Each structure stands twice: as structure tokens, then as C-alpha cells.
């Protein structure tokens, strides 16, 4: 009976080793599937992000074209006004400087009216 017990124990050990091998393969397969699913999800996220970025760029392109036109018009108006100011400055700038210098350098003392009049008694 000892041989039969020994043979039964050996069969159980073999079955346990086989079960461990099967469990190990299942763990490896599960790990591989988890990694694959993670990579696939990441790819889908990147594709979705790219699609939304493209949609946003298209939307932005459609809706900012009016702003560019307004910016260009405003820039042209500002340039025109600057040009007019520079022209006015070049025409009358020398006279303005001379007038300022003459006012500062030529002193014309005058007695104020209230000081010049003698007090009434």
C-alpha cells in the first residue's frame, strides 16, 4: 500500500505542478492583455486628442479671419494717423520750439494790476 500511496502522492504533486504552470501562464496572459489594453487606450486617447485639436484649429481659423481683417484695418489707420502727426510736427515743429525758447528766454516783467494801482483812501 505504501507504493500505491507513493504513486498517489506523486500524481498529486504532478497535478499541482501542472496547475501552477497553468496559473503562471494565465497570469502572464493577463499581464500581456492589460498592457495591450493600456497601449490601445492610449492610442485611442491620442487619436481623439488629435481629432479635437484639428477641429479646434478649423474653428479658430474660421472665426479669427474677421479679427485679422479688423487688426489690419486698425493697423493701417494707426499708421496713417502717425504719418499725419509726423508731417504736422515736421511742418510746425521748428516754430513751436522757437516760440517756447523765446517765452523762456525773453523776460518781460509786468506789474500786476492790483499791485500797480494805489490803494483808495
Helices and strands as residue ranges (DSSP letters): H 2-105, H 113-116
